[in-house]
Amino acid sequence: MSVSRDLLASFVPELLARSIDHRSEPLRTHASASCELAVLGLDISESTSISEDLVKWSPDGSESVARALNSIFTLLADLISEHHGSVITIAGDEIVAVWPAAEMGGIASAVSWAARTATAVQGRAGSLPSFGGYPIRLRAGIGAGNAWLLDIGHEHGRRIFVPVGPAIQDMARAQKSVGASEIGFSDNVWQLLGERAEGSKGIGRTTDVGPVPAPPRESSRSSAPVQLALAARYIPDWVFERLRSGPEELHAELAPITAIFINVRTGFWDEGAIRTISDAVLQALDILTSFKGTLLSASQDLDGVTLVAGFGLPPVIREREAKRANLAALEISRAMQDYAEHGIGVSTGHAFCGVCGSPAYRQYTMIGPTVNLAARLMQRAQNEVLCDELSQRLSRDRLRFSGRGLIDAKGFANRVPVYRPERHESDPGLPTLQRLAEAKSLTTRGRDREREQLAGRLVALSLGLSTAVIATGEPGVARRTRRWTC
């Protein structure tokens, strides 16, 4: 089945779509374009706890989470579009939008539109649909300054688009300085808004901005057609394959996964930092792909650029996923040791997995405590890999671990045990399956894929997910269908 242009375009940020449409030169491994941006970040306060309760108590928990998030993101995306902004990423419970100064008549005008958007969003927050009965509270941050639009990947393979630079860092600091239902302004934004802003230092809203001229740019996404073959390279291969099978293949569900968070750190932003970040992202992409992981998103935070990847995304359930994730994380860390400061976190457990966003822009994402824990471990790691107890338990037949004690992690009531993988053997295979393959009485010889899927169902069972497996054969192979319920 082919993928429709509109569906594929909805997975590509408008800023990237316009860049692809106007591209005349062949793609290079690294490409970057400098610009000035006003940046707005909006996240849903306490969304992880709300999602966990919905999944636990609602009859259609995962679908409820997807519907709630999509209705919220649709309203936010509509307000951003009405105020001439472009969504660049949706990561978990956060949406980030930009206003390029060159398209808005200058950086002061771009900041005014971003501030008006934030004020409009907070004004509408009370009318947002409740999140499973919980009121929606949004935290906003606005920054402004220089940025680079990074386009990283291989000439004929997967590519990553990620805006980085002081402008996004400015937004992240402003957002971190405020609480729920507040808008954080960076120092740059305060200066650019001048008398049009009101509030205390770092926290504010805009008053009536006045007659800001409409920006000289096309406001309709339909005016920026997407080259389908090229756009598909910015979508994870796994997601693209599901889209080809039909949009319904990407339905939301709660699934056992292993999440990896990789942070490539930099204390400043210049051309040298851009080259280091680009090299590190490309190397991580290659290693993740070789270990059958899926890179879902790349975005900048306060410390640098964070990559989010998943292993065992539904409908795939394998026993080796935690092992593959730890092996991939070790390879990435080893590759970066000589040239990039970094931290990597690995966590295994249940997570909400599905497509979130609006009809204009959407991303496949993972949400839940498992994902949050991987992020917390990444923040703790210093040029190393840290993982949770379950990832350690599922990998210790091929990896040696050292205990790092118990840590306090934001969002977790109890202290969390942490482990550091220290070395690994070259073969990531599972000894249990190897022994089974060598057993003389084995009746499933040559069925490596089927054996791995069965083993994966047992791992899912250990995580509390019951599944059914039906084994069938061609006529004459077996007299009846056997069903195993785990």
C-alpha positions as CSV (number, residue, x, y, z in Angstrom):
1,M,0.0,0.0,0.0
2,S,1.3,3.5,-0.9
3,V,1.4,6.3,1.6
4,S,-0.7,9.4,0.8
5,R,1.0,12.7,0.4
6,D,-1.0,14.4,3.1
7,L,-0.4,11.6,5.6
8,L,3.3,11.5,5.0
9,A,3.5,15.3,5.0
10,S,2.0,15.3,8.5
11,F,5.1,13.6,9.9
12,V,7.4,16.3,8.5
13,P,7.8,19.7,10.2
14,E,6.7,22.6,8.0
15,L,10.1,24.3,8.3
16,L,11.7,21.1,6.9
17,A,9.0,20.7,4.3
18,R,9.8,24.2,2.9
19,S,13.5,23.4,2.9
20,I,13.0,20.1,1.1
21,D,10.8,21.8,-1.5
22,H,13.4,24.5,-2.3
23,R,16.4,22.2,-2.2
24,S,18.5,22.2,-5.4
25,E,21.8,20.6,-4.2
26,P,22.3,16.9,-3.4
27,L,22.1,16.0,0.3
28,R,25.4,16.0,2.2
29,T,26.2,14.0,5.3
30,H,26.0,17.2,7.4
31,A,24.2,20.3,6.4
32,S,23.4,23.4,8.5
33,A,21.7,26.7,7.9
34,S,22.1,29.6,10.4
35,C,19.1,31.8,11.2
36,E,17.5,33.8,14.0
37,L,14.4,32.3,15.7
38,A,11.9,33.1,18.4
39,V,11.1,29.8,20.1
40,L,8.0,28.7,22.2
41,G,8.0,25.5,24.2
42,L,4.7,24.2,25.8
43,D,4.5,21.1,28.0
44,I,1.6,19.5,29.8
45,S,2.2,19.5,33.6
46,E,2.0,16.1,35.3
47,S,1.1,14.3,32.1
48,T,3.0,11.1,32.9
49,S,1.0,10.6,36.2
50,I,-2.2,11.3,34.4
51,S,-1.4,9.0,31.6
52,E,-0.5,6.2,34.0
53,D,-3.8,6.6,35.9
54,L,-5.8,6.6,32.6
55,V,-4.1,3.4,31.3
56,K,-4.6,1.7,34.7
57,W,-8.2,2.6,35.3
58,S,-9.8,3.3,31.9
59,P,-11.2,0.3,29.9
60,D,-9.5,1.7,26.8
61,G,-6.6,3.4,28.6
62,S,-4.1,3.7,25.7
63,E,-6.7,5.0,23.3
64,S,-7.9,7.5,25.9
65,V,-4.4,8.8,26.3
66,A,-4.0,9.1,22.5
67,R,-7.3,10.9,22.1
68,A,-6.7,13.3,24.9
69,L,-3.1,14.2,23.8
70,N,-4.2,14.6,20.2
71,S,-7.1,16.9,21.0
72,I,-4.7,19.0,23.1
73,F,-2.0,19.1,20.5
74,T,-4.4,19.9,17.8
75,L,-5.7,23.0,19.6
76,L,-2.1,24.1,20.4
77,A,-1.0,23.5,16.8
78,D,-4.0,25.4,15.5
79,L,-3.2,28.4,17.7
80,I,0.4,28.3,16.7
81,S,-0.5,28.3,13.0
82,E,-3.0,31.1,13.5
83,H,-0.2,33.2,15.0
84,H,2.1,32.3,12.0
85,G,4.3,29.8,13.9
86,S,5.7,26.4,12.8
87,V,5.8,23.4,15.0
88,I,9.2,21.7,14.9
89,T,8.8,18.9,17.3
90,I,6.4,17.0,19.5
91,A,8.2,14.9,22.1
92,G,6.1,13.1,24.7
93,D,4.0,15.8,26.3
94,E,5.8,18.8,24.9
95,I,5.4,20.8,21.7
96,V,7.9,23.3,20.4
97,A,7.3,26.0,17.7
98,V,9.4,28.6,16.0
99,W,9.1,31.9,14.3
100,P,12.0,32.6,11.9
101,A,13.0,36.2,12.1
102,A,13.7,36.3,8.3
103,E,10.1,35.4,7.6
104,M,8.5,37.6,10.3
105,G,10.0,41.0,9.5
106,G,12.7,40.8,12.2
107,I,13.4,39.2,15.5
108,A,11.3,41.7,17.5
109,S,8.3,40.9,15.4
110,A,9.0,37.1,15.7
111,V,9.2,37.4,19.5
112,S,5.9,39.4,19.6
113,W,4.1,36.7,17.7
114,A,5.5,33.9,19.9
115,A,4.5,35.9,23.1
116,R,1.0,36.5,21.7
117,T,0.7,32.8,21.0
118,A,1.7,31.8,24.6
119,T,-0.8,34.3,26.0
120,A,-3.5,33.0,23.8
121,V,-2.7,29.4,24.7
122,Q,-2.8,30.1,28.5
123,G,-6.0,32.0,28.0
124,R,-7.6,29.0,26.3
125,A,-6.1,26.4,28.7
126,G,-9.3,26.5,30.8
127,S,-11.3,25.4,27.8
128,L,-9.0,22.6,26.8
129,P,-10.6,19.2,27.0
130,S,-9.8,17.5,30.3
131,F,-7.1,14.8,30.3
132,G,-9.1,11.9,31.7
133,G,-11.0,14.2,34.0
134,Y,-7.8,16.0,35.0
135,P,-7.6,19.8,34.2
136,I,-5.0,20.7,31.7
137,R,-2.2,23.0,32.9
138,L,0.5,24.1,30.5
139,R,4.0,25.5,31.2
140,A,5.4,27.8,28.6
141,G,8.8,29.2,27.9
142,I,9.9,31.7,25.2
143,G,13.5,32.3,24.0
144,A,15.1,34.1,21.1
145,G,18.4,34.3,19.3
146,N,20.7,32.6,16.8
147,A,20.1,29.0,15.7
148,W,21.2,26.4,13.2
149,L,18.9,24.1,11.3
150,L,20.8,20.8,11.2
151,D,20.1,18.2,8.5
152,I,22.1,15.0,9.4
153,G,22.2,11.6,7.7
154,H,23.5,9.6,4.8
155,E,23.2,10.4,1.2
156,H,20.7,7.5,0.6
157,G,19.6,6.6,4.1
158,R,17.8,7.9,7.2
159,R,18.1,11.6,8.0
160,I,17.5,13.7,11.1
161,F,16.3,17.3,11.2
162,V,16.9,19.3,14.4
163,P,17.1,23.0,15.1
164,V,19.8,23.8,17.7
165,G,21.5,26.8,19.2
166,P,21.2,29.6,21.8
167,A,17.6,30.4,20.8
168,I,16.4,26.9,21.9
169,Q,18.6,26.9,25.0
170,D,17.1,30.4,25.8
171,M,13.6,28.9,25.7
172,A,14.5,25.8,27.8
173,R,15.9,28.1,30.6
174,A,12.8,30.3,30.5
175,Q,10.5,27.3,30.7
176,K,12.4,25.7,33.5
177,S,12.1,28.9,35.6
178,V,8.3,28.8,35.8
179,G,5.6,26.6,37.0
180,A,2.3,25.2,35.6
181,S,0.0,27.8,34.0
182,E,2.9,30.3,33.7
183,I,4.9,31.8,30.8
184,G,8.6,32.2,31.2
185,F,10.4,35.0,29.3
186,S,14.2,34.9,28.7
187,D,16.2,38.1,29.2
188,N,16.4,38.5,25.4
189,V,12.6,38.2,25.1
190,W,12.1,40.8,27.9
191,Q,14.3,43.3,26.1
192,L,12.7,42.7,22.7
193,L,9.2,43.0,24.1
194,G,9.9,46.1,26.2
195,E,6.8,47.8,27.5
196,R,4.6,45.3,25.8
197,A,5.4,42.7,28.6
198,E,4.2,42.7,32.1
199,G,5.1,40.6,35.1
200,S,8.0,39.8,37.5
201,K,11.5,39.0,36.3
202,G,11.6,35.9,34.2
203,I,7.8,35.4,34.4
204,G,5.3,37.4,32.4
205,R,2.6,37.8,29.9
206,T,2.2,40.2,27.0
207,T,-0.2,43.0,27.2
208,D,-2.0,44.0,23.9
209,V,0.9,43.8,21.5
210,G,-0.7,46.2,19.1
211,P,-0.8,46.2,15.4
212,V,2.1,43.8,14.5
213,P,2.2,43.5,10.7
214,A,1.4,40.2,9.2
215,P,4.6,38.3,8.3
216,P,5.6,38.1,4.6
217,R,5.3,34.4,4.3
218,E,2.9,31.8,3.1
219,S,0.5,30.8,5.9
220,S,-0.9,27.6,4.4
221,R,1.0,24.4,4.7
222,S,-0.5,23.2,1.5
223,S,1.6,25.8,-0.3
224,A,4.7,23.9,0.7
225,P,4.4,20.5,-1.2
226,V,6.6,17.7,0.1
227,Q,8.8,15.6,-2.1
228,L,7.6,12.2,-0.9
229,A,10.7,10.1,-1.5
230,L,12.9,12.6,0.3
231,A,10.4,13.3,3.1
232,A,10.2,9.6,3.9
233,R,13.9,9.6,4.9
234,Y,13.1,11.8,7.8
235,I,10.6,9.4,9.2
236,P,11.8,6.3,11.2
237,D,11.8,3.3,9.0
238,W,9.7,1.3,11.4
239,V,7.0,4.1,11.4
240,F,7.1,4.4,7.6
241,E,6.6,0.6,7.2
242,R,3.5,0.9,9.5
243,L,2.2,3.8,7.4
244,R,2.5,1.7,4.3
245,S,0.5,-1.0,5.9
246,G,-2.3,1.5,6.8
247,P,-2.6,4.3,9.4
248,E,-4.5,1.9,11.7
249,E,-1.3,0.0,12.2
250,L,0.0,2.9,14.3
251,H,-2.8,2.6,16.9
252,A,-1.9,3.6,20.5
253,E,-1.1,0.8,22.9
254,L,0.6,0.1,26.2
255,A,3.6,-2.1,25.5
256,P,6.8,-3.5,27.1
257,I,9.7,-1.5,25.5
258,T,13.3,-0.5,26.3
259,A,13.9,3.2,26.0
260,I,17.3,4.9,25.4
261,F,18.0,8.6,26.0
262,I,21.3,9.9,24.6
263,N,22.5,13.4,25.4
264,V,25.4,14.9,23.4
265,R,26.6,17.8,25.6
266,T,28.0,21.2,24.7
267,G,28.6,24.2,26.9
268,F,28.5,26.7,24.0
269,W,27.2,26.9,20.5
270,D,29.5,27.7,17.5
271,E,30.5,26.0,14.2
272,G,32.9,23.6,16.1
273,A,30.1,22.5,18.4
274,I,27.8,22.0,15.4
275,R,30.3,19.7,13.7
276,T,30.7,17.7,16.9
277,I,27.0,17.3,17.5
278,S,26.5,16.3,13.8
279,D,29.2,13.7,14.0
280,A,27.8,12.3,17.2
281,V,24.2,12.1,16.0
282,L,25.2,10.4,12.8
283,Q,27.3,7.8,14.7
284,A,24.5,7.2,17.1
285,L,22.0,6.7,14.3
286,D,24.3,4.2,12.6
287,I,24.8,2.2,15.8
288,L,21.1,2.2,16.8
289,T,20.2,1.0,13.3
290,S,22.8,-1.9,13.4
291,F,21.2,-3.1,16.7
292,K,17.7,-2.8,15.4
293,G,16.7,0.2,17.5
294,T,14.4,3.0,16.2
295,L,15.5,6.6,16.6
296,L,12.3,8.4,17.3
297,S,13.3,12.0,17.9
298,A,16.1,14.5,18.3
299,S,15.8,17.8,20.1
300,Q,17.8,20.3,22.1
301,D,17.7,20.8,25.8
302,L,19.7,22.8,28.3
303,D,22.7,20.5,28.1
304,G,22.9,19.8,24.3
305,V,21.0,17.5,21.9
306,T,19.0,14.6,23.2
307,L,18.2,11.5,21.0
308,V,15.3,9.3,22.0
309,A,15.2,5.7,20.7
310,G,13.0,2.7,21.3
311,F,13.7,-1.1,21.2
312,G,10.8,-3.6,20.9
313,L,8.3,-1.0,19.8
314,P,4.9,-2.7,19.2
315,P,3.9,-5.0,17.6
316,V,7.4,-6.4,17.9
317,I,8.1,-8.2,21.2
318,R,11.4,-9.8,21.5
319,E,13.4,-11.2,24.5
320,R,16.6,-9.6,23.4
321,E,15.5,-6.0,23.3
322,A,16.9,-4.8,26.6
323,K,20.2,-6.6,25.7
324,R,20.3,-5.0,22.3
325,A,19.6,-1.6,23.9
326,N,22.4,-1.9,26.4
327,L,24.8,-3.1,23.7
328,A,23.9,-0.3,21.4
329,A,24.3,2.2,24.3
330,L,27.8,0.9,25.1
331,E,28.9,1.1,21.5
332,I,27.6,4.7,21.3
333,S,29.3,5.7,24.5
334,R,32.6,4.0,23.4
335,A,32.5,5.8,20.0
336,M,32.0,9.2,21.7
337,Q,34.6,8.9,24.4
338,D,37.3,10.7,22.5
339,Y,35.4,13.7,21.2
340,A,32.0,14.3,22.8
341,E,30.8,14.8,26.3
342,H,27.7,12.6,26.7
343,G,25.3,10.7,29.0
344,I,23.1,7.7,28.1
345,G,20.2,6.2,30.1
346,V,18.5,2.9,29.5
347,S,15.2,1.7,31.0
348,T,12.8,-1.2,30.4
349,G,9.1,-1.5,31.2
350,H,5.7,-0.5,30.0
351,A,5.1,2.7,28.1
352,F,2.3,4.3,26.1
353,C,3.4,4.0,22.4
354,G,1.5,5.8,19.6
355,V,1.2,8.7,17.3
356,C,0.6,12.1,19.0
357,G,0.0,15.4,17.4
358,S,-2.4,17.2,15.1
359,P,-3.5,16.6,11.5
360,A,-0.9,19.3,10.5
361,Y,2.0,17.7,12.3
362,R,2.4,14.5,14.4
363,Q,5.2,12.2,15.7
364,Y,5.4,8.6,17.0
365,T,6.3,8.9,20.7
366,M,6.6,7.0,24.0
367,I,5.2,8.2,27.3
368,G,5.4,6.8,30.8
369,P,7.5,6.3,33.9
370,T,9.8,3.9,32.0
371,V,10.6,6.7,29.5
372,N,11.0,9.3,32.2
373,L,13.4,7.0,34.1
374,A,15.6,6.7,31.0
375,A,15.8,10.5,30.8
376,R,16.7,10.8,34.5
377,L,19.5,8.2,34.1
378,M,20.8,10.0,31.1
379,Q,21.0,13.2,33.1
380,R,23.0,11.4,35.8
381,A,25.4,9.7,33.5
382,Q,28.8,11.2,32.9
383,N,30.4,9.9,29.7
384,E,28.9,6.5,30.5
385,V,25.7,4.3,30.3
386,L,23.4,3.9,33.3
387,C,20.4,1.5,33.3
388,D,17.6,0.4,35.5
389,E,17.3,-2.9,37.4
390,L,15.1,-4.6,34.8
391,S,17.4,-3.8,31.9
392,Q,20.3,-5.1,34.0
393,R,18.4,-8.3,34.8
394,L,17.5,-9.0,31.2
395,S,21.1,-8.4,30.0
396,R,23.4,-9.8,32.6
397,D,24.1,-13.1,30.8
398,R,26.1,-11.1,28.2
399,L,27.0,-7.9,30.1
400,R,28.9,-7.3,33.3
401,F,27.4,-4.6,35.6
402,S,28.5,-2.6,38.5
403,G,25.9,-1.3,41.0
404,R,25.7,2.4,41.4
405,G,23.5,2.4,44.5
406,L,20.1,4.0,44.9
407,I,19.2,7.5,43.5
408,D,16.4,9.9,44.0
409,A,14.7,10.4,40.6
410,K,12.2,13.2,40.0
411,G,8.7,11.8,39.6
412,F,9.5,8.5,41.5
413,A,8.3,8.0,45.1
414,N,10.9,5.4,45.9
415,R,14.7,5.5,45.4
416,V,15.7,3.8,42.1
417,P,18.5,1.2,41.9
418,V,21.0,2.1,39.1
419,Y,23.6,-0.1,37.3
420,R,26.4,0.6,34.9
421,P,27.2,-1.9,32.1
422,E,31.0,-2.1,31.9
423,R,31.8,-4.6,29.2
424,H,30.2,-6.9,26.7
425,E,30.9,-9.9,24.5
426,S,30.8,-9.5,20.8
427,D,27.8,-11.9,20.4
428,P,24.5,-10.3,21.5
429,G,22.7,-13.6,21.1
430,L,20.8,-15.3,23.9
431,P,22.5,-18.4,25.3
432,T,19.1,-19.9,26.3
433,L,18.0,-19.9,22.7
434,Q,21.4,-21.2,21.5
435,R,21.1,-24.1,23.9
436,L,17.6,-24.8,22.6
437,A,18.8,-24.7,19.1
438,E,21.4,-27.4,19.9
439,A,19.0,-29.7,21.7
440,K,18.5,-33.0,19.9
441,S,14.9,-33.2,20.9
442,L,14.1,-29.7,19.6
443,T,11.2,-29.8,17.2
444,T,11.4,-26.1,16.0
445,R,14.9,-26.4,14.5
446,G,15.4,-23.6,11.9
447,R,12.7,-21.4,13.4
448,D,14.9,-18.7,14.9
449,R,12.4,-15.9,14.4
450,E,9.5,-17.9,15.9
451,R,11.5,-19.0,18.9
452,E,12.6,-15.4,19.5
453,Q,9.0,-14.2,19.3
454,L,7.9,-16.9,21.8
455,A,10.7,-15.9,24.2
456,G,9.6,-12.3,23.8
457,R,6.1,-13.2,24.9
458,L,7.6,-14.7,28.1
459,V,9.4,-11.4,28.8
460,A,6.1,-9.5,28.2
461,L,4.5,-11.9,30.7
462,S,7.2,-11.1,33.3
463,L,6.2,-7.4,32.8
464,G,2.6,-8.1,33.3
465,L,1.3,-8.2,29.7
466,S,-0.6,-11.3,28.8
467,T,-0.7,-12.3,25.1
468,A,-1.9,-15.3,23.0
469,V,0.2,-17.1,20.5
470,I,-1.3,-19.3,17.7
471,A,1.0,-21.6,15.8
472,T,-0.3,-22.9,12.5
473,G,1.2,-25.0,9.7
474,E,0.6,-25.9,6.1
475,P,-1.9,-28.8,5.4
476,G,-0.3,-32.1,6.4
477,V,2.2,-30.5,8.8
478,A,0.0,-30.8,11.9
479,R,-3.5,-32.0,12.6
480,R,-4.6,-29.2,14.8
481,T,-3.8,-25.6,15.8
482,R,-2.0,-25.3,19.1
483,R,-2.6,-22.2,21.2
484,W,-0.4,-21.0,24.1
485,T,-1.7,-18.3,26.3
486,C,0.9,-16.5,28.4
